[in-house]
Amino acid sequence: MTTVKGRPIEEWISEFPDLGPIIHCAPFYWSNPYAVESKKALQGQPLQLEDIQDAEARLKRFAPFISKAYPETENAGGIIESPLKKGDHIKARLETITGQKIPGAFYIKLDSHLPISGSIKARGGIYEVLKHAETLLQEHHLLSEKDDYSKLTEETYRKFFSQYTILVGSTGNLGLSIGVISAKLGFHVIVHMSADAKQWKKDLLRERGVQVVEHPSDYSKAVEQGRKEAENDPKSYFVDDENSTDLFLGYTVAAIRLKKQLEEQAIQVSPEKPLHVYLPCGVGGGPGGVAFGLKVIFGDAVKCYFAEPTHSPCMLIGMMTRLHNEVSVHDFGLDNQTAADGLAVGRASGFVGKVMEPLLEGIYTVSDEQMFRFIAEMVDAEGIHLEPSAVTGLMGPSYVVQNDPEITEEDTHLIWATGGSMVPDKIKEATYQKGVRYKADPDKG
């Protein structure tokens, strides 16, 4: 008999009946019973508004370097930010597909089109590398916060950074963002990639001079190996996707940026006009950081939901049972196999799960078949190609409307599109065609 923490699975299902459909891979919506008012939930948290503001200030210091190193960011003054786009066409398609009217405005946050690495990981991953670089330079009296950081493009600094190594374990996009920025600065970079990582991401990293180590196992093993290597070398730095507060803080800055964008588009956010945000979730750092930042900025006027694959609902199982990183999806018989490589994570971040437990409104799951169909629907409706991970947000509004009778035309729904612009054209076309087949016959895609 299969047991988890010494208890039969049947006993777990008896205590948490929602586990039944979840461990049978049925798409499911879970309303978080542990959520409390934001003000109460944010008291005593290890991170506060001043930490988010400090992270934003650091990114502004590095803007001259980013602008010079990446000319595509020059018009934005070296600020790495993504557009906020209205999504009326995809909203209409979702209403037709689900048979569920979605009251309120509908927007898409295009982190899929963030400069440099084309995914949400450009926020946390790039921020942590920049902070580490700044710390090293300040320790060696090579940089002052009053300096013009554009000088970091000079060969003197590349030579300095070449003495140091940065390591990370990744299913794909985090490794891509960290590899690209670290190599640009001059660091030696080693990215441990899990079996789920797409070949084109590994190829792109190698083209940029990054050492890629491939693992036949899943994400957790890649992280474990990267962490172990860093421990044995004092000049190595490990970006810990499971536990890093710096990574988390990089994501939180999105809330400050989004507030400005909402104001520019005259989108009001208040308890009477709430903002519902739907975030794809793997280990949890990206969506956790964004959601935490939003709660700090907007309080109870924002409602946050995580989306996970039906075969990899690690945050859902961890948060529901309150065991967080003490359990994995494998413990409950799930295989962690999904086309959504960025979400192919068997064990959630305990740090993020515990921070978000009192703040998150809910978690829902999406099947791979739904993801492929949504890829095609998004292309046809909005002309935007997203990765499988990035379309999981689209199912959220229908679930939320079904479970919350108080949603009105005053509400705003925001889909966080986490990646896709850097996918090679041939792969874009193949995934689109697969999605078209699912549109024609959902059972035979």
Secondary structure, DSSP 8 states (H G I E B T S, - for coil): --EETTEEHHHHHHH-TTHHHHHTT---EEE-TT---HHHHHTT-S--HHHHHHHHHHHHHHHHHHHHH-GGGGGGTT-----EEE-HHHHHHHHHHH-----SEEEEEEGGG-TTTSBTHHHHHHHHHHHHHHHHHHHTT---TTS-GGGGGSHHHHHHHTT-EEEEEESSHHHHHHHHHHHHHT-EEEEEE-TTS-HHHHHHHHHTT-EEEE-SS-HHHHHHHHHHHHHT-TTEEEE-TTT-HHHHHHHHHHHHHHHHHHHHTT---BTTB-EEEEEE-SSSHHHHHHHHHHHHHHGGGEEEEEEEETT--HHHHHHHHT-GGG--GGGGT-----S-GGG--SS--HHHHHHHTTT--EEEEE-HHHHHHHHHHHHHHHS----TGGGGGGGHHHHHHHH-TT--TT-EEEEEE-B-TTS-HHHHHHHHHHHHHHHH-TT--
